[in-house]
Amino acid sequence: MPGTYLLDTNAAIAQRKGDPALLTIIEAADQVFISSITLGELYFGAYKSGRVAENLADTEKQALSGAVITCDIGTARIYGRVRQQLRAKGRPIPENDVWIASVALQHNLTLLTRDEHFKEVDNLPLASW
């Protein structure tokens, strides 16, 4: 499935676990990115896990092996707009996911996720596995 993707946290975890369906998409992709927000969620998960050192090492490896996109003023502008649109619809989503969606919108990326609530974000291209 050619395209340019941003991994949501559940996709990054599935990639780490070697999910064959997800890996097929990633291998066929033109480019795959991960956001600094997703990395923060992965680091949090590592620190709260029962295998902190192992999960931190996996997260470091994943962070260093991919193209990481950070937030900037452009992301913040999009975040404000998206969060207000969701509020106006009465359909809020987790705050970190608003940031992840904003990164995808800013960089014209398809968000690779299994979270259905991203469908509430207007004009956000989504893909699943």
C-alpha positions as a Python dict, from the first residue, in 0.01 Angstrom:
ca = {
    (1, 'M'): (0, 0, 0),
    (2, 'P'): (217, 289, -122),
    (3, 'G'): (182, 618, 57),
    (4, 'T'): (332, 835, 326),
    (5, 'Y'): (227, 749, 679),
    (6, 'L'): (244, 873, 1035),
    (7, 'L'): (232, 598, 1295),
    (8, 'D'): (-15, 634, 1579),
    (9, 'T'): (93, 479, 1907),
    (10, 'N'): (-98, 155, 1847),
    (11, 'A'): (69, 122, 1506),
    (12, 'A'): (413, 187, 1658),
    (13, 'I'): (348, -85, 1916),
    (14, 'A'): (225, -326, 1648),
    (15, 'Q'): (538, -250, 1444),
    (16, 'R'): (754, -326, 1746),
    (17, 'K'): (571, -657, 1793),
    (18, 'G'): (620, -749, 1428),
    (19, 'D'): (252, -753, 1327),
    (20, 'P'): (266, -903, 975),
    (21, 'A'): (-31, -707, 833),
    (22, 'L'): (112, -377, 956),
    (23, 'L'): (464, -462, 839),
    (24, 'T'): (327, -531, 490),
    (25, 'I'): (189, -177, 476),
    (26, 'I'): (507, -24, 616),
    (27, 'E'): (732, -215, 376),
    (28, 'A'): (527, -96, 77),
    (29, 'A'): (507, 265, 200),
    (30, 'D'): (693, 547, 35),
    (31, 'Q'): (782, 692, 376),
    (32, 'V'): (687, 628, 738),
    (33, 'F'): (717, 883, 1018),
    (34, 'I'): (659, 886, 1391),
    (35, 'S'): (569, 1195, 1592),
    (36, 'S'): (745, 1311, 1905),
    (37, 'I'): (405, 1282, 2075),
    (38, 'T'): (385, 912, 1990),
    (39, 'L'): (738, 864, 2115),
    (40, 'G'): (638, 1030, 2442),
    (41, 'E'): (353, 784, 2478),
    (42, 'L'): (591, 495, 2407),
    (43, 'Y'): (840, 622, 2667),
    (44, 'F'): (557, 658, 2920),
    (45, 'G'): (447, 302, 2847),
    (46, 'A'): (804, 181, 2894),
    (47, 'Y'): (843, 355, 3230),
    (48, 'K'): (514, 220, 3366),
    (49, 'S'): (579, -134, 3243),
    (50, 'G'): (717, -428, 3434),
    (51, 'R'): (1014, -445, 3193),
    (52, 'V'): (1134, -85, 3199),
    (53, 'A'): (1490, -138, 3067),
    (54, 'E'): (1380, -368, 2784),
    (55, 'N'): (1094, -142, 2675),
    (56, 'L'): (1309, 171, 2696),
    (57, 'A'): (1568, 3, 2475),
    (58, 'D'): (1297, -92, 2223),
    (59, 'T'): (1163, 264, 2223),
    (60, 'E'): (1511, 410, 2173),
    (61, 'K'): (1570, 173, 1884),
    (62, 'Q'): (1239, 269, 1727),
    (63, 'A'): (1306, 641, 1778),
    (64, 'L'): (1648, 620, 1616),
    (65, 'S'): (1539, 402, 1325),
    (66, 'G'): (1266, 626, 1193),
    (67, 'A'): (1200, 979, 1085),
    (68, 'V'): (1068, 1173, 1385),
    (69, 'I'): (847, 1476, 1333),
    (70, 'T'): (830, 1731, 1613),
    (71, 'C'): (568, 1994, 1685),
    (72, 'D'): (617, 2358, 1593),
    (73, 'I'): (406, 2671, 1564),
    (74, 'G'): (235, 2533, 1254),
    (75, 'T'): (133, 2224, 1448),
    (76, 'A'): (2, 2442, 1729),
    (77, 'R'): (-216, 2640, 1488),
    (78, 'I'): (-367, 2323, 1346),
    (79, 'Y'): (-410, 2178, 1697),
    (80, 'G'): (-614, 2481, 1803),
    (81, 'R'): (-838, 2454, 1498),
    (82, 'V'): (-887, 2076, 1529),
    (83, 'R'): (-956, 2087, 1901),
    (84, 'Q'): (-1217, 2360, 1850),
    (85, 'Q'): (-1383, 2166, 1566),
    (86, 'L'): (-1404, 1858, 1789),
    (87, 'R'): (-1542, 2065, 2078),
    (88, 'A'): (-1804, 2222, 1850),
    (89, 'K'): (-1912, 1874, 1734),
    (90, 'G'): (-1926, 1753, 2093),
    (91, 'R'): (-1685, 1476, 1994),
    (92, 'P'): (-1362, 1525, 2189),
    (93, 'I'): (-1078, 1278, 2153),
    (94, 'P'): (-775, 1227, 2381),
    (95, 'E'): (-557, 1537, 2383),
    (96, 'N'): (-240, 1360, 2268),
    (97, 'D'): (-438, 1226, 1974),
    (98, 'V'): (-537, 1580, 1875),
    (99, 'W'): (-164, 1660, 1860),
    (100, 'I'): (-90, 1344, 1658),
    (101, 'A'): (-373, 1425, 1416),
    (102, 'S'): (-242, 1782, 1386),
    (103, 'V'): (105, 1657, 1290),
    (104, 'A'): (-48, 1431, 1024),
    (105, 'L'): (-258, 1716, 883),
    (106, 'Q'): (33, 1960, 886),
    (107, 'H'): (256, 1729, 686),
    (108, 'N'): (-13, 1576, 462),
    (109, 'L'): (40, 1229, 603),
    (110, 'T'): (-201, 938, 632),
    (111, 'L'): (-240, 838, 995),
    (112, 'L'): (-190, 466, 1042),
    (113, 'T'): (-407, 372, 1340),
    (114, 'R'): (-669, 140, 1479),
    (115, 'D'): (-834, 412, 1689),
    (116, 'E'): (-1182, 483, 1552),
    (117, 'H'): (-1209, 821, 1723),
    (118, 'F'): (-969, 974, 1468),
    (119, 'K'): (-1261, 960, 1223),
    (120, 'E'): (-1398, 1262, 1406),
    (121, 'V'): (-1109, 1478, 1279),
    (122, 'D'): (-1214, 1656, 960),
    (123, 'N'): (-1007, 1581, 648),
    (124, 'L'): (-765, 1347, 827),
    (125, 'P'): (-655, 1065, 595),
    (126, 'L'): (-663, 734, 784),
    (127, 'A'): (-543, 382, 721),
    (128, 'S'): (-561, 68, 930),
    (129, 'W'): (-439, -288, 909),
}
